[in-house]
Amino acid sequence: MNPRRRIMAVSVVFAFCLTVVSCKLIWIQLVKQESYRAEAIRCHTRGEPVPAQRGSILDVSGRVLAQSMPLIEVHLDGKILAQEPKELPVIASILGVSAEWLKGQVDPENRYLKVAEGISVETEGKLKASKLRSVITERKTARNYPNGSETAQILGYVNSMEVTPVGMAKPLTVEVGEAGVEKSMDRYLRGVAGERRIIQDVRRREIPYFRLSDRPARDGYHVVLTVDQGIQHVVEREADALVEKYQPETLQIVVLRPSTGEILAMVSRPSFDPNQRATYESWAVKNRILADTYEPGSTFKIVT
């Protein structure tokens, strides 16, 4: 082959390769631009849900009948703790438990073992200051009913469930009303979760200097009842006295404001304590005043 033909052949091969590369670049830059861009964003950013505070339930005077309280949980990564055994006595000392007990709880196969809940903010700060690789702290909320069994069947109770918002990998624990006012007013009490967008490195660790925009959570609304806690307390006490004296199977008392029909107090026995979910029977949750059917009897003579 003479030199001229050789140069032509090399030029054709080079032009062909350049055309292939150019077509590929056009395909990436123009045709598949959005999909590659979305994939890059997905790999380097993540969305973390910001929980909304559930609204409180108040009596007619603004006294709290139900509220959500902050709850801090401590979890251990058993695999990392097995690699870093020196962390165990430090964790035990901060939590105020024995190292032997804590060692007995740890399972190298369990990477998210809950070992404590309800710790103080101060204790959480000590754990974070110690920079323990095996410790994971998580902030949640727990529904609290300051008056225990009083107004229990009016208020009802909540259950915690995990949901994963669209576009987020991390689940969010929300409180969902299951009975009483907690259920009937759930859409107002629950609120709307927010979103925290962060940039992460190859190990999925947050890069704090490159924080993206956040969408704040909208806390739930407070619900105010016509119930007066002072009157409710007196009626509850009288109901307990009647149950103790006559031993009825059930007992119901309602106190109304005659001029408006507003309910000032409502008591039903048997009752339950919504703070102690494991100790009450399901049939005790039923508010018989609202759920049961009664013949009007002589009270209907006013109409007839």
N, C-alpha and C positions, 0 to 999 in steps of 0.2 A: 504494500500500500504506500503510495507516494505521500509526502508530508502534507500536501493540501487536503487530500481526502481524510487523512488522520485528524487534521485540525477540524474539519467539518464534522467528523463523527463525534469528536470530543465536545464540540460546540452543541451538537444536537442533544447529546446525553445531558450536558450541563443545563441546556434550556428546558429539557423535559423535567429534570429534577427541580429546577427553579419553579416551573409551572405547578408541579405537584405540591411543593412547599407553599406557594402563593395561594393555591386553592384551599389548602388546609388552613392557612391563616385566615382567609376570607370566611371559611366555614366556622372557625372558632370566634372570630371577631364580630361577624355580622349575623350569621344564622343561629349559632348556639350561644350568643353572648349572654342572654338573660339566664339560661340554665346554668352556665358555668359561674356566673356572678352569684346566683342564688346558692350554689354549692359552696363557693368560697365563703360567703357570709355564714352559711350554716356551720362550716367547720371552725370558724374563728370567733363566732359570737353565739351566745345562748341567752334565752329568756328565762328568768326566774320569777315565779309568781310572788306577788306581794299580797299577803292575806288581808282581808278586810275585817275590821272589828265588828262583831255582831252587836246590834243595838241592845240596850237595856229595856227591861219592862218595869214601869214605875206605877205606884199607886196614885190616887187622885191628888195627893199632896206632894208628889215628886219623890217619895221614898222608894228606894231600890228594892224590887221584888226578885229580879233575876238580872245577872250581869256576867260578862265574860272576863275572866281574870287571866293574866299572863302566866304561862307555865313553861319552865325551861327544863328540857330533858337532856340527859347525858348518855351518849352511845359510844361504844368501843368497837374499834376495828380489830378483831381477834387476830387476823393475819399479821398486821403491822405490830401489834403488841407482842406477838411471839418472836418477832425480829428485834424488838426493842424492849426486853424484859425490865430494863432499868426504869421504865416509865411507870410500871405497876405500883411500887410503893409511893411514888409521888402522887398518883391519882388517888390511891386509897387515903392518903393523908389529907388531901384537899377535900375529899367527899366525906371524911370522918367515918370511914369503915375500915375493917381489918384487911390487911393485904392477903391473908389466907382466904378470907371469904371472897374477895374480888377475884383471886386466882382461880377459885373453884367455879366461878361464873363464866370465865372466859373460855370461848371455843374458837380455835384457830380457823374453823370453817365458817364461823358467823362474823361477817364484816360489819354488822350493824346491830350490836347487842345493847339493848337498853339496860343500864345499871342504876340509874337514878332519875327522878323527876321531881319537879317542884323545888329545885335548888334556887338559892338567892342570886341576884345579879352580881353580888360580890364574889360568890363562889365561881360563877361563870367567868368573871374577870380573872380570877386566879388561874383557872384552867387555861385560858387563852394566853395569859402572860407566861405560862410555863412552856408554851410552844410544844405541846405534846402531839406527836404525829398520829397517835392511835385514838385520840379523843375527838368526838364530833358532838357539838352542842346544837340543839335545835329548839327554837322558840315556837310555842304553840299557845293556844288559849283553852281554858276549861270553863265550862258554864257553872256558875255558882248561884245558889239560892240561899240568901242570908237567913231566911226565916224557916228553913228546913221544910217540914211537912205542911206548914201553914200556907194556904193558897196553892198547894201542890197540884190539885186537880184542875184549878183554873189555869195555872201557868203551863202545865204539862212538862215535857222534858225534850232534850235534844240528843241526837246520836252523831258521832263523828264519822265522817266518811272521806275517803281520798278520791280526789278528782284530778285529772291532768288537763289543764287548759290547752286550747289549740295552739300549736307552735312551741310548746314548752316540753322539756324532757322531765322536769322535776314535778312530782305530784304535789298537790296542795290539800291540806286537811281542812275541811269545812264542817261547821256545825249545822245540822239540818233538824228542824223541828219535827217531832214525831207525834205530839199530842198537845191538846189545849191551845192556849194563845201562841205558844212557840210554833205550833203547826199552822194555825189559821192565819197568822201574821208573818209567816216565814219569809215571804218575798220582800217585806219591808225591813225585817230585822237583819237579814243575811248580808246585805251590802254587795258590792261588786269588787272582785279582786283586781289588783293592779299588776303591772309588769315592770321588771327591772332588767334592762338589756345591758349585757356586759361583754367585753372582749376577753377571750381566753387564750392561753398559750397551748403548746402541743400536749401538755399534761392536764388540760382542762382546768388550769388554775387561773383565777381572775387577774387581769392586768389593771390595777386600780387607776392608773394614770390615763387610761383611754376609756373612761366610762361613757356609755351612750345615753341617750335620753331615756328617762323613766316615765312610766304612766302611773300616777299615784292611785292607790286604792280608794274607793268610796265606801266609808264605813256605813253600817246599817243605821236605820232610823230608830229612835227610841219610841216605844209604845206606851201611852199613858192610859191606865184603866180607870173606871169609876170606883173601883174597890178602895175602901179606906182601911189601911192596915191596922189602925187603932181599933176600929169596930170589928174587923176580921179577927184580931187577936182575942177579943172578949168572946166572940161567938165560938171560936175554936175551943177556948177553955170551957165554955158551957157545954159544948158538944162532948168533950172528953168526960165531963162529969156525968152527963146523961148516959153515955155508953157504959161507964163504970157502974152506975146505979142499976140500970135496967137490962144491960147486956143484949141490946138489939142486934140483929144481923146487919142491918143498915140503918143509917140515920142521915137526914138531909135538913139543912137550915138555909134559908135565903132571907136576907135583909134588903128591902127595897126602899127607895125614896118615893113615897106615894104620888107626889106631884109630877114626877118626871119618869118614873119607872126605872131609874138608874139602880144598878145592883151595887150595894155598899159592902156586902159580905156574902159569901157563898161557901158553905161547908158541907162536905159529904164524908161519911164514914162507911167502910174502912178507907184509910188514906195511905199515903206513902211519902217517903223522903226522896226527892229527886236528886239529892246529893249522894245518895247511897243506892246506886242503880242495882247493885248485886244482891241487895237484901230484901227487896219487895216483890210481891207477886203481881203478875200482869193484870189480874182481875181487880186489884186495888187501884189501878190507874183510872178506871172508868169513873167518869163524873155522872153519877146516876141522875142528878138533877136535870141534866141536859140530854142524856142518852136514853133514859127509861121513859116509858109511856104511862101516864096516869089518867084514870077517869076523873073528869072535873067534879062529879058529884054535886052537892048542894051549892058550890061556889058558882055554878053555871046558871043558877036561878036568876041572877041579876040580869042575864041576857034574855032568858026565856020569860 
